Amino acid sequence: MHAASNEHADSGSERSDGPGGDASGLSERDAAILEFESHWMRHVGAKEAAIRERFQLSPARYYQLLGALIDSPVALAHNPMLIKRLQRTRDARLSARGSSAPGRGV
């Protein structure tokens, strides 16, 4: 099992380059989340089960942490291609959600 699995408390994302972090400033959990996202295919049900198994987090909490990482300059420096892809995906979802809201486009 991955070391990040024990880091499921709601303590936020501590960043340091000491124990529990890497030289980029990401916590072990944050780095593990980015690594997971970089290799995951789009199978939502299976992904949610994998999130629970690997991180001992609810999918909702995982996506809260991922959302914070997407906006993190430290994460952007750590893996710019992944973060920019995740930002584009999020922005497309928000745009689609906004254009389908009641009272719009009429």
C-alpha positions in Angstrom: 0.0 0.0 0.0 1.2 3.5 -0.7 2.6 5.7 2.1 0.1 8.4 1.4 -2.7 6.1 2.5 -2.1 7.2 6.1 -2.5 10.9 5.4 -6.3 11.1 5.3 -6.9 13.6 8.0 -8.4 17.0 7.1 -5.2 18.8 8.1 -4.8 20.3 4.6 -1.8 20.1 2.4 1.3 20.8 4.4 4.2 21.6 2.1 7.8 21.2 3.0 10.9 19.7 1.7 11.6 17.9 5.0 10.1 14.5 6.0 6.7 14.0 4.3 7.5 16.3 1.4 9.7 16.5 -1.6 12.1 19.2 -2.9 9.3 20.8 -5.0 7.4 21.6 -1.8 4.5 19.2 -2.2 3.5 16.9 0.6 3.7 13.2 0.0 -0.1 13.0 -0.3 -0.2 15.9 -2.8 2.5 14.3 -4.9 0.7 11.0 -4.8 -2.6 12.6 -5.9 -0.9 14.2 -8.9 0.8 10.9 -9.8 -2.5 9.1 -9.5 -4.2 11.7 -11.8 -1.4 11.5 -14.3 -2.0 7.8 -14.9 -5.7 7.4 -14.3 -8.1 6.6 -17.2 -11.6 7.8 -17.3 -13.6 5.1 -15.5 -15.5 7.0 -12.8 -16.9 4.1 -10.7 -13.6 2.3 -10.8 -11.7 5.5 -10.1 -13.8 6.2 -7.0 -13.1 2.8 -5.6 -9.4 3.2 -6.4 -9.4 6.6 -4.5 -10.9 5.0 -1.5 -8.5 2.1 -1.5 -5.3 4.1 -2.2 -5.9 7.2 -0.2 -8.5 6.2 2.4 -10.5 9.3 1.3 -14.0 9.8 0.2 -14.1 10.8 -3.5 -15.6 14.2 -2.4 -12.6 14.9 -0.1 -10.2 13.7 -2.8 -11.7 16.1 -5.3 -11.5 19.0 -2.8 -7.8 18.3 -2.4 -7.3 18.0 -6.1 -9.2 21.3 -6.7 -6.8 23.0 -4.3 -3.8 21.4 -6.1 -5.0 22.6 -9.5 -4.7 26.2 -8.2 -1.4 25.6 -6.5 1.7 27.3 -7.9 3.8 24.6 -6.2 1.8 21.9 -8.1 2.1 23.8 -11.3 5.9 23.9 -10.9 5.9 20.2 -10.0 4.0 19.0 -13.1 3.0 21.8 -15.4 1.5 19.7 -18.2 -0.8 17.8 -15.8 -1.9 20.8 -13.9 -2.7 22.7 -17.1 -4.7 19.7 -18.5 -6.6 19.5 -15.2 -7.3 23.3 -15.3 -8.6 23.0 -18.9 -10.8 20.1 -17.9 -12.2 22.0 -14.9 -12.7 25.2 -16.9 -14.6 23.3 -19.6 -16.8 21.7 -17.0 -17.5 25.0 -15.4 -18.2 26.6 -18.8 -20.6 23.8 -19.7 -22.3 24.0 -16.4 -22.7 27.8 -16.7 -24.1 27.6 -20.3 -26.7 25.1 -19.2 -28.0 27.0 -16.2 -31.7 28.0 -16.2 -32.3 31.5 -17.7 -29.2 31.6 -19.8 -29.1 31.8 -23.5 -32.8 32.8 -23.8 
